[in-house]
Amino acid sequence: MTNEVQLRDVLEADLPILFEQQLDPEATQMAAFPSRDREAFTAHWTKILGDATVTKKTILFNGQVAGNIVRFEQSGKPLVGYWIGKNYWGRGIATRALSEFLGHVTARPLYAHVARHNVGSIRVLEKCGFKISREDPEPSSAGEEVEEVVLKLDPERTQDPAPISLL
């Protein structure tokens, strides 16, 4: 195995795998984001796939769907988000995928919202040049208050993306 990370356009065939990944209870707790049932998940991804303003990529690891990464606007701010299947945690996949994604998504500043307890995701973002810009308690999608960290990538980001292939 070469431990190759690649980004490619999201295919409808990826959605069943992405659906299963977001069902994992440990992952949803880590992200402080509830899983969606199949109907809600399908409606969400149908909207994303139909929105030309959203940059969306599937993350592949050794040819297998490891997760997804997106760039979208919320309240006029450009945001990045990603989800890595639990089976792929701890291998540097998120860092490599985000670094490559940032080489193609050039909008700056770029923001990311992360649950404060999600230390792994905060570390991924910091490795890619993001800096903590504020910490706030925010209501989560489940209605409970979550301590959130907002990270910002400024225009002066100088880190070169890791060499991976974009399909």
N, C-alpha and C positions, 0 to 999 in steps of 0.2 A: 504494500500500500504506500501511496505517495503523500497521503495527508493533504490532498489538493482541495482548495476552496475555490469555488467558482460562483459567479452571479449570473443569472439569466432571467429573462422575462418570466413572470408567473404564468403558468399554464393551468387550465381548468383541471387537468389531471393531477396537479399538486394539491388541490384543495382538500381531498380526503385525508392526506397526510397532515396538512396544516391543521385541519379540524381536530384530529386525534392529538396532536401536540398541545393544542390549547386546552384540552380537557384535563391535563395532568394537574392534580391538586397541589403538588409542591410548586409547580411552575406558576400556577395562578396566585398562590400565596406569595411567592417571591415577587411577582410583578404587581401584586395588589390590584389585580384586574380579574374579574370573574370570567369563567368560561362561558361560551354561548352554546345554546342548543343548536342542532343542525340547521333548523329554519333560520334562526337569527344569524348564524355564522354565514350561511349561504347568501342571505340578503346583504350582509355587511360586505362580503367579498364581491358580490355582483356590482355593488356600488363602487367599490375601489377599482375593479377591473374596467368599469365603464367611465372612469374619471381620468381624462387625459392630463389633468394638472397634478395627479399623484404619480410619483415615480415609485414603482414597485418591482422588486426582484425576489426571486427564489434563491436561497443560499443552498448550494450543493457542497457536500463533503464526500470526496471520493465517489462522485456521481450520484449520491443519495440525497434526497431532500432533507436538509438539516434545519430549515427554518425560512424566514422571510425578513425582508428589510424594506421600509417605505419612507418616503419623504412626502409630507402633506402640509397643508396650511390649516391653522386653527386660530381663530380670532385675529387673522392677519399676520400671524407669525409662522415662519417655516420651521417645521418640526421633523425630527427623524425618530423612527421607532423600529424595533426589531423583536423577533421572537425566535428563540433557538430551542429546538426540541430537547427535552431533558437528557436524552441519550447522548447528546452532543456537547453537553456542558463540560467546561474544564479543559478543552483542547485548543483554545485560542481561535476558534472558528469565528466567534462574534467579532473579535478584534480585527482579524484579517478581512472579514466581510465588510465591516464598517469602514475600515481604512480604504478599501477599494471603492466602495460606494461613494465616499467623500471625494474621491478623485474625479467622479463623474457628475456628482450633484454639487454644483459650485456656488449655490446661493449662500451668502453669509450676511449677517450672522445666521446661525442655525441652532435650534434649541432642542433639548431632550428633557422630558419629565420622567423622573425615576423615583420609586419608593425608596425612602432613606435606608431601609433595611436591605435593599438589593445591592449589596456592596460589590458583587461581581459585575453588574451592569455599570455601576458608577466607575469602576476601574477600567472597563472596556472603553468608555467614553473619554476618560482622562488620558488613556494611552493614545487616543486618536486626536488629542489636542483640545478637548472640551474642558472648560473650567466651571466650577460651581459658581453660579451667579446669585442664587438665593435658595433658602429652605423655608418651606411653608407647610402648615397643615392644610390639606385639601380633602374635600369629600371624595371618596373613591366611587367607582361605578356601582359598587355594592351599597353605597350610602354611608359607610363608616369613614371616620376621619383617618387619613393616612398622612404620615409625615413624608413630604415630597421634597426632592431636591431638583432644582432646575439647573441644567448645565447649558453652557453657551459656547459655541465655536465662533470665534471672531474672524474677521477677514484676514488677519495676519497669520493664520495657521500656516506653518511651514513644513510640517511633517509630510514626507512623501508616502503615498499609499504603498502598502506591501504588494509585491508582485504576485497577483493572482489573475486568472483569466476571467474576462467578462464575455459571456456568450450572448 
